[in-house]
Amino acid sequence: MSRYIEGGVKINSLGEFFGGQDDKPVNVDIRELHSFKNHPFKVKDDEDMEKLVSSIREHGKVLEPGIVRIIPSGGYEIISGHRRKRACEIIGLKEMPVIIKKLTDDEAAIAMVDYNLKREVILPSEKAFAYKMKLEALSHQGKLKEEASEDEASRRTVGKLESADLVGQIFGESGRQVQRYIRLTALPVELLDMVDDKKMKLYPAVELSYLNEKQQKILINVMTEDDAVPSLTQAQQLRKLTQEKAFTKESVHAILSVSTEKERKVTIKQNIISRYFPPDITEEEIESIICTLLDEWQKNGGKS
């Protein structure tokens, strides 16, 4: 039987993520539990947190143990369970059940990302930094394997796209889509927040990620002054300005002040959507799946 914990994570058992049978949990002082380094997932005191707090209060304890590993300097690093720890702090519980695992830095990063990306609601920024973390961990592991190989040419055959394919495989996303999300990590917080708040779409944001820091600051100022958000066409024009070394505040104003040609929008009827997607799937997930399929279609030369 599947269980939903941690704000909507659907799992069958802890062994699904960490291999083998579930280990015996032990109670640990929450003061000894430390966040995963550069943890990409936000812990908010929101409605989902209230539900988690209510559930723990109702049962008088945390039902699903967290996953941790020992920190050499003392205490434990949380692999999964950041929100449960926060709920314990809100309630005033002194201890939390955890399962202690022996994991390398890269194994821990991969496990943490794979677990948390199973949550029902994931912000684009969370997915971006999580994908980046997992790609880096897989790359580290790949380097260790490559040392045993004598064929230098074969080492170079696994490119960035193939690595990104591995990252997205478990979540049904193509390598190209993974790369798009990772590009978001190059955005300043002002633009990244707009993507999270659905004020800017993914594809324009990816184009803007190629602007340098100074250019992004100019863009944000112009967006504020003009009360404008770049469309995909405008974002592509802004990126072209950088290639032509013509990126100035005036040129950005000129682009954002002019209505671009109407971008193509394709609407898929609800009865067709329901034929292929369950009712509980989000619009972002539908878009991601369609993009993945289109990437495969494009890879095959536009042939089915």
Buried (B, 14 or more C-beta within 10 A) or exposed (E): EEEEBBBBBEBEEBEEBBEEEEBEBEBBEBEBBBEBEEBBBEBEEEEBBEEBBEBBEEEEBBEBBBBBBEEEEEBBBBBBBBBBBBBBBBBEBEBBBBBBBEBEEBBBBBBBBBBBBBBBEBBBBBBBBBBBBBBBBBBBBBEEEBEEEEEEEEBEEBEEEEBBBBBBEEBEBBBBBBBBBBBBBBBBEEBBBBBBEEEBBBBBBBBBBBBEEEBBEBBBEBBEEEEBBBBBBBBBBBBEBEEEEEBEEEBBBEBBEEEBEEEEEEEEEEEEEEEEBEEEEEEBBBEBBBBBEBBEEEEEEEEE
